[in-house]
Amino acid sequence: MIIRWLPSAIQDRDVQLDYIGERNPGAAIDQGDRIEHQVSQLPDHPEMGRFGRIEGTRELVIGGTPFVVVYRLRPSLKRIEIIRLLHGAQQWPKTD
């Protein structure tokens, strides 16, 4: 399976890491590396994230950061789609 970051997730990542980088560039690099490392494991372990709050998604908690990667599996396309990168303190989308 390949990993595809959707535009919403790319924007989330850029905004979050830019915000951190303005205050502490080293921390932004470290957190970006942690995100990339854990996401890169998904093709070998696509179900490593917990079931998501929204049906059809999974959530990968990124250790050592406040972030959660929301993704969905697209087996017919042989793809994992990264939908969002959310900060744990953010308000989550409603599930109803």
C-alpha positions as CSV (number, residue, x, y, z in Angstrom):
1,M,0.0,0.0,0.0
2,I,1.1,3.5,-0.7
3,I,0.5,6.5,1.5
4,R,-1.3,9.5,0.1
5,W,-1.6,12.7,2.2
6,L,-4.8,14.5,1.3
7,P,-4.7,18.3,0.9
8,S,-6.5,18.8,4.2
9,A,-3.8,16.8,6.0
10,I,-1.0,18.6,4.3
11,Q,-2.5,21.9,5.3
12,D,-2.9,20.7,8.9
13,R,0.7,19.5,9.0
14,D,2.1,22.7,7.6
15,V,0.0,25.0,9.9
16,Q,0.8,23.0,13.0
17,L,4.6,22.6,12.3
18,D,4.9,26.3,11.2
19,Y,3.3,27.4,14.4
20,I,5.7,25.3,16.5
21,G,8.6,26.3,14.3
22,E,8.0,30.0,15.0
23,R,8.6,29.3,18.7
24,N,11.0,26.4,18.6
25,P,12.5,25.3,15.2
26,G,14.1,22.2,16.7
27,A,10.9,21.0,18.2
28,A,9.1,21.4,14.9
29,I,11.8,19.3,13.1
30,D,11.6,16.7,15.8
31,Q,7.8,16.5,15.8
32,G,7.7,16.4,12.0
33,D,10.2,13.5,12.0
34,R,8.1,11.6,14.5
35,I,5.0,12.1,12.4
36,E,6.8,10.9,9.2
37,H,8.4,7.9,11.0
38,Q,5.1,6.6,12.4
39,V,3.1,7.3,9.2
40,S,5.8,5.5,7.2
41,Q,5.1,2.3,9.2
42,L,1.4,2.2,8.0
43,P,2.0,0.3,4.8
44,D,3.4,-2.7,6.8
45,H,0.9,-2.3,9.6
46,P,-2.1,-0.5,8.2
47,E,-4.3,-1.4,11.2
48,M,-1.9,-0.1,13.9
49,G,-4.1,2.9,14.6
50,R,-7.2,2.6,16.8
51,F,-10.7,2.7,15.2
52,G,-11.6,6.3,14.5
53,R,-14.3,8.4,16.0
54,I,-15.8,8.8,12.5
55,E,-16.8,5.5,10.8
56,G,-14.4,4.2,8.3
57,T,-11.4,6.0,9.8
58,R,-8.5,5.0,12.0
59,E,-6.5,7.2,14.4
60,L,-2.8,6.9,14.9
61,V,-1.6,8.6,18.0
62,I,1.9,10.0,17.4
63,G,4.1,9.2,20.4
64,G,6.0,12.1,21.9
65,T,3.7,14.7,20.2
66,P,0.2,16.0,20.8
67,F,-0.8,14.9,17.3
68,V,-3.2,12.3,16.0
69,V,-3.2,11.2,12.3
70,V,-6.6,10.4,11.0
71,Y,-6.5,8.0,8.1
72,R,-8.6,5.5,6.1
73,L,-7.6,2.4,4.3
74,R,-8.4,2.1,0.6
75,P,-7.5,-1.6,-0.1
76,S,-9.1,-1.5,-3.6
77,L,-6.7,1.3,-4.6
78,K,-3.8,-0.2,-2.6
79,R,-3.6,3.1,-0.7
80,I,-3.7,4.6,2.8
81,E,-5.1,8.1,2.8
82,I,-4.0,10.5,5.5
83,I,-7.2,12.7,6.0
84,R,-6.2,15.0,8.9
85,L,-3.4,15.7,11.3
86,L,-5.1,16.9,14.5
87,H,-3.8,18.3,17.7
88,G,-5.1,16.4,20.7
89,A,-6.5,19.7,22.1
90,Q,-8.5,20.5,18.9
91,Q,-12.2,20.1,18.8
92,W,-12.9,17.1,16.7
93,P,-15.5,16.9,13.9
94,K,-19.0,15.8,15.1
95,T,-19.8,12.2,14.4
96,D,-23.6,12.6,13.9
